Amino acid sequence: MYDVTAADEPTRPTPVSREDAERMAEDAVAQEPPTKEWWDDPRMPWKGKPRRADIWCIGLIIATGAYGMLTIPVRPWILGNFGVPARDYILACFSGSNIAMVDIGALMRVGEHHPLWWAAVIAASLTSIKFDWLWWWAGRLWGRGVIDMIASRSKWAARTAYYAESIARRFGGPAVFLVWFIPLLPSSIVYAFVGDARMSLRRFLFIDFLAGIVYRGLWMYAGYQMGEPAKDLVNQLAKYSLYLTVAGVIVVFIGVFRQQRRYSSPQR
């Protein structure tokens, strides 16, 4: 029997012996809901307990996301703290910068000699695709689970993921090339789709690199066509690089805060 307080609220029974205390402790443990493991989360792309490859893949994807956010303020810092043309080649190697491609093209248009422009395009392309293979691998490991994981982030993510998947289904391998030129679509969906479709890694990287060459080359060509105005625009960005760096730091903090809120919110 439970004792009743003046407010008619039941209180826990008081054990009268050691055996009663042990029995009550065992009953309390049995009544507690089982503790879920960290990997037993519907937001995860796998089903069941993850394998070692699953842990490595998701860990590397998270690390690349953190790397991308942390490097946001570094790009304007490079732009403002190195002279021409060193800043362009450093940015090409560091982040595959479109601004660097435009600047090199504009400098060639106004008469400056840049015999290694082709090296900048190759470096920018290689830098841009350096982590793409992770999404191909994720598709190979988890299939549809990758698409569901990305689509679950928000309504916008779900909408763009649907369009990216439809392009991948329609075009297959060439979609790896096309997604470079379609704004706002998550390329990771396409990469995961072709990985799930068993496209070889060698073929995937070749198409991805070829698309990167064409894409960065078009930005350089655009800078060449614009000439002096493009050069002046890049110089203005370099002039205000301190403010852009501060803005980049703010963007990083906002991104971390939003991601932390999203992953700490309970799932319904």
N, C-alpha and C positions, 0 to 999 in steps of 0.2 A: 504493500500500500504506500502511496505517496502522501507525504505530509502536505497540508494546505495552509497557506499563509492567510493573513487577514485580507489580502487582496484576491483570495481564491486562486492563486497561481501555484501550480505544482512545483515542488522542489525535488531535488535528487534524493533518493533514499540513502540513508546512512548505513554503511556496512557494520555488522555487529561482530564479525570475526575476520580473520585473515583470509579464509576461504571465500567469504562473501566479497571481499575487496578484489581478490584475483578474478572471481567470476564476473564481477561488474566491469572490471577493466577489459576482459576478453570480449564481453558483450559490446562495450563501447567501440572497440577496435573493429568488430565485425559489422557494426552499423555504419561506420564511416565509408563514404564512397571511395572506390579505388582511385589511387593517384594516377593520373594520366602521364605517360612519358612525353617528353618534349616533342618527339617525332610523331606522336599520335595526334596529329592536327589536320583537320580537313583542308587547310591552306597549303599543306605540303603536297608536292607533286607525286609522291610515291604512294603505294598501297602496302600497308603492313610495315614491318620493321625494316629500316633502310640498311642497305649493304654498305660496304666500305666505299665502293665507287659512288654511291648516292651521296654519302657524306662529303667526299672530296669534291664532287661536282657542285653541290649546293653551297659548300663553303667557299669555293673559288668564285662562284657567281656573286655571292654576298661581298666578297673581298673586292671584286672588280667594281661593284656599285659604290663601295666606300671610296675606292681609288678615284673613280670618276668625279665624285663630289669634292674630294679633297683637292683635286687639281684645278677646280674651277677658278680659284683666285690666283693660281700660279701663272695662268696664260696671260692675263693683262700685265702681270708683273714682268714677265719676259718681254712683252711688247714695249714696255716703257723703260726698261733698264738695259737694253742692248741696242746697238746702232744698226743701221742698214748696211748690208743685207743680212748680217749675222742673226738678227732677231727672226727673220723669216725662215731661215734654215733650221734654227733651233726649234721654232714652233712646229715646223713640218715634222721634225723627228720626235718632238714631245707629244703632240696632240693631233697631228694631221690637219693643221689649221687651214680653213678656207681663206681666212684673212691673209695668211702667209702666201697662199697661191695667188690671190688677187694682187698683192703687193709686188711679187716677183714679176708677174705679167705686166703690171703698170710700169715698173722700172725699166723693163726691156723696151716698152713702147716709147719712153722718153729718151732712149738712147743709151742706157746703161748696159754694160756687157755682163751677161750671166751665163757662162758656158755650162754651168752645172744645174740649170733649171730642171732638166730631166731627172736628176738625182733627187731634187726636192719633191717632185711628183711621186717618184717611187717610194721615197721615205715616208711621205704623208699617207700613201696608200697602205703600206705595211703597218704603219702605226695605227691606222683606222681599223684594221681588221684583226689586230693582235689578240682580241678576246672573243672574236666571233665563233671560234671553234667550240667554245664552252657551251653555247646554245645548241650547236649541232650535236654535241655529246649528250646534252640534256634530253634532246629529242630522241636520241638513240636509247637512252636509259628509261625514260618515263613516257614517251609518246604523248598522248593527249593530255596527260597530267600537267605538262609544261604550259600548254595553252590555257588550261583551266586556272592554273596558278597566276598567270599574268592577267587574265581577264577578271579575276576576282578582286583586283586592286581598287577598281572604281567603275562607274558606269561608262565613263569615257574609255577606260582601258578595255572594257568588254566590247564596246562598239568597234574600236580600232583593231582589236584582236580578231574580231569576226571578219573584217575586211581583209586583213593580212592573210588569214587562213584561206579565205575564198580565192585570193590571188595565187597563193601557193598551190591550192588544189587545181586551179585552172591551168597554170603555166608550168608547174613542177620546177625542174632545175633552173630554167630561165628566170623564175621569180626571184632567185638570189640576186640576179643582176638588176631586175626591174625595181626592187624595193629600195635601192639606193636613190632613185629618182622620183619617188612618190612621198611627198612630205607627210609627216606626222604618223605614218604607219610604223608599228613596232617590228623592226627587222628580225628581232629575236624569235617572233612567231614563225616567220618563214624559215629561218635557220633550223629551228626545232622540228618543223614539219618535214623538211627534206632529210633531216637526221633520222626521224622516225620512218621515213620512206626508204631508208637504207641507201641513200646516196653516199658514195665513198667520200672519205675526208679529203682525199687528194683532189677530186673533182670539185667538191664544195669550195675548197680554198682557192683553186684556180679561177673559178667563176667570180668569187668574192674579190679576189685581187684584181682581176680584169675590170670589174665594175668600179673598184676604187681608183684605178688608173684613169679611166674615162671621166669619172666624177670630178676628181681633183684637177685633171687636165682642163675640164670645162671652166672651172673657177679661174684657173690661170689665164685661159683664153679670154674670159670676161674682163679680167684686169687689163689684159693687153689691149682689148678693144676700147676700154674706157680711158686708159692712159693717165694723164695728169690728174683728173678729178678723183680717180681711185687712189692714186698715190697720196693726194692731200687728205682724203678721208682716213686712210690708215695712219697718217701722221697725227691727225686730230685724235684718233683713238689712243695713240701712244702718249699724247700730251695729257690726256685725262686718265691715264692708266692707274693712278693711285685711287681715284674714285671707283674705277671699275673693279679694282682689287678688293676694296672694302665691300662693294656690292656683291662680289663673288663670295666673300666670307659670310655675309648675311644670308645669301642663297643656300650655302652649305648648312648653316644652323637651322634655317627653316626646313630644309629637306630632312635633316636628321630628326627634328622635332615631329614633323608630320609622319615620318616613317615609324617613329617610336609609338605615336598615338595609334596608328593603324594596326600595328602588331600587338599592342597591349589591349585593344578593345575586344570585349568578349564576342564570340561568334554565336549567332542565333541559329 
